């Protein structure tokens, strides 16, 4: 009799006794339970994956979405953003949408201290952390599409501090997926006060 068979049997018994299972993940807040896989978990190793707020992720195919209506003042919710003191920022809660490609699409109105208001249609991917500008409102009340609308990384620097705050404090959940529209709108309308500086 070969000694390999009983040896293999003992190894198998040892693994079962130890409860070894490559599929189990411990949830940090609920020891012993199975944690829900994040978007990053589901897409690890896929082509095109890159780092984001929440680790490696792969982009889903982007939907073709039309431009929204221009915002009405009654639908604009003012938000306080991280380290952003050069104007008033408001989000259109009526046309904000969270689509099946996990992209948050929204209209933002930024009013400068001098009273000039700029309105743009933008999008944010929570995982990986990216944003892009899709269109800019013209003075005649129509949209003008951005000629080179490309996804760019979001970071907490002056030129995209608005997108950084929206992603971290309003749009994106703790596990990397976007929040639902109702949750986002509630956060915007109740005036969630973001910290004046990142706490991480």
Secondary structure, DSSP 4 states (H G I P E B T S, - for coil): --HHHHHHHHHHHHHHHHT--TT--EETTEEEEEPPPPHHHHHTT-TT-B--TTS-B-PPPPP--PPPPPPPGGGEEEEB-TT--SEEEEEETTT-EE-TTSEEEEEEEEEETTS-EEEEEEEEETTTTEEEEEEEE-TTS-EEE-TT---EE--SSGGGHHHHHHIIIIIB-TTSSBPPHHHHHHHHHTT-B--SS---
